[in-house]
Amino acid sequence: MKKKTYRVVKHIYYEKGEIKKEHYTIQKQTKFLWWKLWDNITDMECDKEDCQSYPLTFDTETDATKMINNLQNGYKLRGWDKEITTILEFPNVPKL
């Protein structure tokens, strides 16, 4: 199975010609028909009844790269996963 393709995008905010803030986002490559598109990896934030999706941001490129490595190694972005850790077999109890 081919690994998914990700890229890190640096966003820089300028104010009066000076860098005021910068952060990084991750994009995943997807295919639609014959086009290759880049979609932001998003996170969901919910307040009472209203949910908002926004791009997941990182302070450093290293943090963003670490997240990509985790995603390619099978980690989930959010949610639970399960695995069987132990199987115990008990002796059969005779029926009366």
N, C-alpha and C positions, 0 to 999 in steps of 0.2 A: 504494500500500500504506500502510495506517495505521500510524503509529509506535506502539510499545508505550508504555504508561503506567507510570511509575515514581514512587515517592515516597520521601522521606527521613524516617526516624523517629529521634527523639532519645530515648536511654535515659539516665535519671539514677538514680544509686545514692545513697541517703541513709543516713547513719549518725548516730544521736543528733540528728536534726533538721538536719544539715548535709550539703551536697552533698559527697560524697567522690570520685565519679568519674562521668564522662559519656562516651558514645560514640554514634555514629550508624550505622544500618544502612539498607540499601536494600531496598525491596519492589517487586515487579513485579505489576501487575494481570493476573489471568487470569480467564477465563470458564468456568464449568461450567454447562451448560444455560442457565438465565436468570439465574444468580447471578454477581455480580462478586466475586472473592476476591483477597486480597493475600497473596503468597508471598514469603518472604525470599529474597534472592539469597544463595546459599550457596557455600562453598568446601569442598574435600575435603582432609583430612589423613590420610595413611596411615602406619602404623607396622607394619613387617614384614607381617603377614597381615591386620591389622585396619584398616579405613578408617572415619573419622568425618566426618560432614558438619556444618558449623557456619555460622551467619550471618556474612557478610563484614562486618567492622566498620571504622569510620573514626574518626579522632580529631577531625576538624573537619567541619562541614557543607559547606565548600568542597570538600574532598577527595571527599566522597560525591557532590556535584553534578557534579564533574569526571568521575567514573566513569559517571554516568548519561549525560552528554553523549557520552562515548566509546562506550558501548553503543548509543546511538541513531544514532551515526555509523558503525556497522558493525564496531566492534572486538569481539573475542571476550573473554569472561571468562577463559578458559583454553584451552590447546591451540595447535595450529599452524594456519596458513593458508598458502595458496600462490597465487602469481600468475605469469603468464608475463611476463618482463621484456624478452626479446630473442628474435627469430627469425632464425636464420642459415641461409642457403641456400648450399649448396656446389655447384659445377659437377658435372655428371654425368661419371662416369669411364667411358670406353668399355670395353665387355666384350671380352675376348679370345677 
